[in-house]
Amino acid sequence: MAVEPMEGGRAVFIDKDGTLIHDVPYNVDPRHVWLSCGAGRALRRMKDAGYKLIVVSNQSGIARSLFKEKDLLPINRRIQTLLAPYGAQIDAFYYCPHAPDDGCECRKPMPGMILRAAKDYAIKPQISWMIGDILHDVEAGNRSGCHTIHFNNGNETEWVMGDYRQPVYSVRDLTEAADIICH
């Protein structure tokens, strides 16, 4: 992907399944993609405040042979279509195709996707945010140096705390997240 970086930009990194859109496990059917409540307006506010919007998502369904990488493109297009009426668009989609036990650096809770996007877009993590619905998202954000927001929608089931797993904020929806980020 060819990218023209901006000097020292800032971004909101957003988990996809369960945060930006409703979680439908291993879904590659665009008909089953719906934005989380308030997502369109919240992302527009973040964009208007000068943040790049970058999706970072674990997609182990690829490694598990449940779908192919190319199957994610219609999902990404559907997200952009759903966001268009709000005047908000995602600047980039990053995903990890590996299985949980592959030991890669890009799969959350590791910070690889965020750090790669930060390099690609000249983003400073220390003035950026990571929003996600599970503590793996929070950990990836904290490891990369971002401010973190846990979208507490009931999707976290383990609640295993650790050095990097404490969010700066916890919210009930993306509207609250936008209030914090855009204050």
C-alpha positions in Angstrom: 0.0 0.0 0.0 1.4 3.4 -1.0 1.1 5.9 1.7 2.1 9.6 1.9 2.8 10.2 5.6 2.0 13.4 7.5 4.5 14.7 10.0 3.6 13.6 13.5 -0.1 12.9 13.0 -2.5 11.4 15.5 -5.0 8.6 15.1 -7.7 6.6 16.7 -7.1 2.9 16.3 -10.3 1.0 16.5 -11.0 -2.7 16.9 -13.5 -3.9 14.3 -15.6 -6.8 15.6 -17.5 -5.9 18.7 -16.3 -2.3 18.8 -16.9 -0.6 15.4 -19.4 -3.2 14.2 -21.5 -5.8 15.9 -19.6 -9.0 16.6 -20.6 -11.8 14.3 -17.8 -14.4 14.7 -15.9 -15.2 11.5 -18.3 -13.2 9.4 -17.4 -12.4 5.8 -21.0 -11.7 4.6 -21.5 -7.9 4.2 -25.3 -8.3 4.8 -24.4 -9.1 8.5 -22.3 -6.0 9.1 -23.9 -3.2 11.2 -22.3 -0.3 12.9 -22.2 -0.2 16.7 -24.7 2.3 18.2 -23.5 5.9 17.7 -20.4 4.8 15.7 -21.1 7.0 12.6 -21.4 10.3 14.6 -18.6 9.4 17.0 -16.2 8.6 14.2 -17.1 11.8 12.4 -16.4 13.8 15.6 -13.0 12.1 15.8 -12.2 12.8 12.2 -13.3 16.5 12.6 -10.9 16.7 15.5 -8.0 15.8 13.2 -7.6 12.1 13.9 -6.9 9.5 11.3 -9.3 6.5 11.8 -7.5 3.1 11.6 -9.1 -0.3 12.1 -6.8 -2.9 13.7 -8.4 -6.4 13.8 -7.4 -9.9 14.6 -8.7 -12.2 11.8 -7.7 -15.7 12.8 -10.4 -17.1 10.5 -7.8 -16.8 7.7 -5.3 -19.1 9.5 -8.1 -21.4 10.4 -9.1 -21.6 6.7 -12.6 -20.3 7.4 -12.2 -17.6 4.8 -9.5 -15.9 2.6 -7.9 -12.5 3.0 -9.8 -11.3 -0.1 -13.1 -12.0 1.7 -12.4 -9.1 4.1 -12.5 -6.5 1.3 -16.4 -6.6 0.9 -16.6 -6.2 4.7 -14.4 -3.2 4.6 -16.4 -1.7 1.7 -19.6 -2.3 3.7 -18.2 -0.4 6.7 -17.2 2.5 4.5 -20.7 2.5 2.9 -22.3 2.6 6.4 -20.1 5.4 7.5 -20.5 7.5 4.4 -23.8 9.2 5.4 -22.0 10.5 8.5 -19.1 11.9 6.5 -16.7 9.6 8.3 -14.4 7.2 6.5 -11.8 4.8 7.8 -8.3 5.8 6.6 -6.8 2.3 6.7 -7.7 -1.3 7.7 -5.0 -3.5 9.2 -5.6 -7.1 10.2 -3.6 -10.0 11.6 -4.3 -13.2 9.7 -2.5 -15.5 12.2 -3.9 -18.0 14.7 -3.6 -17.3 18.4 -0.7 -19.7 18.9 1.4 -18.5 15.9 3.4 -16.2 18.1 3.3 -13.2 15.7 4.0 -9.6 16.7 0.9 -8.3 14.9 -1.8 -10.2 16.7 -3.4 -8.3 19.6 -2.4 -8.1 22.5 0.9 -7.5 20.7 1.3 -3.9 19.3 2.5 -4.9 15.8 -0.5 -3.6 13.8 -0.6 -0.3 15.6 3.2 0.2 15.3 3.1 -0.7 11.6 0.2 1.8 11.0 2.0 4.4 13.0 5.1 4.0 10.8 3.1 3.9 7.6 1.2 7.1 8.4 3.8 9.0 10.6 1.5 8.7 13.6 2.7 9.5 17.1 1.2 6.8 19.4 1.6 8.9 22.5 -1.0 11.4 21.1 -3.2 8.7 19.7 -5.9 6.4 21.1 -6.8 2.7 20.9 -10.5 1.7 21.5 -11.5 -2.0 21.9 -14.0 -4.2 23.5 -11.6 -6.7 25.1 -8.4 -6.3 27.2 -6.2 -7.7 24.3 -7.1 -4.4 22.5 -6.3 -2.4 25.6 -3.0 -4.2 26.0 -2.0 -3.6 22.3 -2.8 0.1 22.7 -0.8 0.4 26.0 2.2 -1.6 24.6 2.3 0.8 21.6 2.1 3.9 23.8 -1.4 5.0 23.0 -4.1 6.2 25.4 -6.6 3.4 25.8 -10.4 3.1 26.0 -12.2 -0.1 26.9 -15.6 -0.3 25.2 -17.3 -2.2 28.0 -20.1 -3.9 26.1 -19.9 -7.3 27.8 -17.6 -8.9 25.2 -14.7 -9.3 27.6 -15.1 -12.7 29.3 -11.7 -13.3 30.9 -10.9 -10.1 32.8 -7.3 -11.3 33.2 -5.5 -8.1 34.4 -1.8 -7.4 33.9 0.8 -4.7 33.5 -0.6 -3.5 30.1 -4.3 -4.5 30.5 -5.6 -1.5 32.5 -7.4 1.0 30.2 -7.1 4.7 30.8 -10.9 4.9 30.4 -13.9 2.6 30.2 -17.0 3.5 28.2 -20.4 2.1 27.3 -20.5 3.3 23.7 -18.4 5.0 21.0 -20.2 8.3 21.7 -18.7 8.4 25.2 -15.3 7.5 23.6 -15.6 10.5 21.3 -16.5 12.7 24.2 -13.2 11.7 25.9 -11.1 11.9 22.8 -12.5 15.2 21.5 -12.9 17.1 24.8 
